[in-house]
Amino acid sequence: MPGFEIFGAEERKEVMDVLETGVLFRYGFDGVRKGRWKAKAFEAELAERMGVGYSHLCASGTAALSIALAACGVGAGDEVVVPPFTFVATVEAVIYAGAVPVFSEIDDTLCLDPGSLESVITDRTRAVIPVHMCGAQARIGEIKAICDRHGLILIEDACQAFGATMDGKPLGTFGRMGCFSFDAVKTVTCGEGGAVVTDDRVLYLKADAFADHGHDHQGLDRGAEGHEILGTNHRISELNAAVGLAQLRKLDKILEIQRNHKNAIKTALKQCPAITFRHIPDEAGDSATFLSFMLPDEATAREKTAKLAAAGVDGCFYWYGNNWHYLRQWDHLKQLSSAARLPLELLENRPDYPKLQLPRSDALMARTISMQIKLSWPEQAVDRRIQSMIDILKD
Ligand SMILES: *Cc1c(COP(=O)(O)O)cnc(C)c1O
């Protein structure tokens, strides 16, 4: 991670294909596009790779989440359970759908805790969005069983876990819909892009229409197409899709490099008794974009983070002190500060976000450091990194 580290002739060729025809739009222009359909080709290859019936490529991972919520019928006043450790986009998508984010604790997988999920379900709960954070799995089997038992819609945020699997099945294919991001820093990048996948034809058609102003995409005359529902514009351009298409074809190579690098580092760090590793339900299916480990307490975690940075071990994130991936410092969310009044503010029984307590998540996050695994590290760099890390973490 990220895929941009291995840009090459393949990406340039796909982009030039598009520029040669000048058709940057993913629909129509059949006469002049010379059979070049980058978004459509990406969708076909993605569905094949994921072993699902349908996929829709869109403008971003955030758009994918909005599309999935809309297609699944999650909207005004519906409660949606989310974890406090995610990129804020997951929560924003719920809020702008008019729905209510309800936070549940995470567990030692750093993802939604099935036990805690059960305890926050109410008669207003409509959906659950587990987030497969930092490349690996949530306890997705248990989460799915709870959703099935309570009749809840399961939507997976697999934006950070593209290519990861659980018992051989791709993450993102366990729920009614799965969401991926191909933004500039993700495992596979379109520059900006995202996708939803599903096995349900009805959901797919809703998603495909919602993402393009309700267009049903039937026939050859865009102006004459039907519109059963209102939608919006979450479309991707052919240029972005072209970059992603070349990247998607490199996924196996990306995963192999990441897994090799991570495996070497993790194996070496096992000689440091003070650290424990994030629990990964299926190690073989880890996409290996990050190595996450826990120190005995917050003070040690903060001290080690500083020492790693000072020693030039870059790419180590201490999320608990970071503004973007953990609820603790999301003051804008807690205060519901937006550009305009939110649907959520009309609801009397919304959660009291400023008073929200998630002690088990806090305790875990305060001790956790995640290190990004890069594709571009030469072998000597991995060896040097291991030596620096052992020096710092051995006691
Ligand atoms: C990146 C990311 C998103 C949003 O994706 P964008 O393409 O940047 O909109 C959503 N959820 C998670 C967990 C992410 O990491």
The ligand as an SDF file (V2000), in Angstrom:
LIG
                    3D

 15 15  0  0  0  0  0  0  0  0999 V2000
  -10.6840    5.7220    2.5230 C   0  0  0  0  0  0  0  0  0  0  0  0
  -11.8480    5.2600    3.3390 C   0  0  0  0  0  0  0  0  0  0  0  0
  -13.1680    5.6320    3.0500 C   0  0  0  0  0  0  0  0  0  0  0  0
  -13.5240    6.6710    2.0270 C   0  0  0  0  0  0  0  0  0  0  0  0
  -12.9800    6.5160    0.8040 O   0  0  0  0  0  0  0  0  0  0  0  0
  -12.7350    7.7780   -0.1830 P   0  0  0  0  0  0  0  0  0  0  0  0
  -12.5170    7.0880   -1.4930 O   0  0  0  0  0  0  0  0  0  0  0  0
  -11.5460    8.5050    0.3040 O   0  0  0  0  0  0  0  0  0  0  0  0
  -13.9890    8.5750   -0.1730 O   0  0  0  0  0  0  0  0  0  0  0  0
  -14.1810    5.0860    3.8040 C   0  0  0  0  0  0  0  0  0  0  0  0
  -13.9380    4.2340    4.8060 N   0  0  0  0  0  0  0  0  0  0  0  0
  -12.6800    3.8770    5.1450 C   0  0  0  0  0  0  0  0  0  0  0  0
  -12.4730    2.9180    6.2620 C   0  0  0  0  0  0  0  0  0  0  0  0
  -11.6010    4.3930    4.4310 C   0  0  0  0  0  0  0  0  0  0  0  0
  -10.3560    4.0670    4.7940 O   0  0  0  0  0  0  0  0  0  0  0  0
  1  2  1  0
  2  3  1  0
  2 14  2  0
  3  4  1  0
  3 10  2  0
  4  5  1  0
  5  6  1  0
  6  7  2  0
  6  8  1  0
  6  9  1  0
 10 11  1  0
 11 12  2  0
 12 13  1  0
 12 14  1  0
 14 15  1  0
M  END
$$$$
